[in-house]
Amino acid sequence: MDGALNAERMTLVPATPEQLRATWESPDGTFPPGISPASIAGLRAATAADPWVLGYLFIHRQLNAKIGSGGFKGEPDADGVVDPEDGQVWRFEKARPR
């Protein structure tokens, strides 16, 4: 997978605009309230996968299943450091201890 990041239990795959729209956009063209207008505009303007704009899909390696999405707040700085943005792991969210 080109541009994928591998961890012990999951792989982060650059998300395409089509994948994210299929995940988040309702048939009437609306998005959940937690998605910012700037993110929606960026998604609608995107034409290809760009992890710095659209983020990543989280793929559980053992299950080979899409379990969430997330990204970074911007591109790496001069030292190669990135600041993670909030992500969601939908498939296991209910199993989280409260």
N, C-alpha and C positions, 0 to 999 in steps of 0.2 A: 504494500500500500504506500504510494508515494506521499511523503510528508507526514507519515504516521509516527507517533511517539509511543514506544512500548514500555510498559511497566510490568511488574510481576503478575498482576491479575487482570489488567486491562490494557487495551490499545486505544489511543486517542487518534481518531481519523479526521482530517480536515472535512468539515461539513460543507455540503454544496447548498446553494440557495434552494434548490428543489427539495432536498431532504428536510431542511428546516421549515419550509413553507408547508410541506406535507405533515410535519409534526405539530406545528403551532397554529397555522391559519385555519379558521373555521370556514365552512362553505360560503358564508356570507361575506368573507373577506376581512373579518375582524380577528384580533389577536387577544390572548388573555391579558388582563389588566396589569400584570407584573412585567410585561415587556414594554420597554420605553418607546416613545414615538421615534426617537433617533435610531434605535435598533431596528424598528420596523422599516423605516426609510432606507437604512443601509441594506437590509435584506431585500427589499423590493428593487433597489438599484444594482444589486450584485448580479454578476453574470457567470461567475465561476467560484470554486472553493477558494477562500482566502482566510486562513486561520486567525489572522490579526483582526479581521472584521467579523467573520461569522463563527469563529471558534471551532470546536471539535465535537464529534460524537464519541461517546464513551462505549467501547465494545468490550464486554466481559469475555476474556479469552477462553475460559473453560466452557462457557455456555454458547459462545459465538453468537451473542445477542446484544442488540443495542439497548443500553441501560440508562443513558443520560446524555447530557451535553454541558458544555462550559467553554471558557476561553480565558483570555488574558486582557488586561486593561489597556494594553498597547504593545508596541514592538519592543524587543530587547534594547536595553540601554547600551552604552559603550562597553560595559563590562559583560554583556550578554545576559543580564539579569532581567527577568520579567516579573510583573506583579499579577498574580492570579485574580481572576474575576470570579464572582459566585458562579457555581455550576449546580446542576441538578442531577441526581441519580434517581430517576423516576421508578425504576423497577424495584428498588430495594428501600425506597423512602419509608414505607409503612413498617418495615422491619427494624427501623432505627430505634434505639432506646430513647425514651422521653424523660 
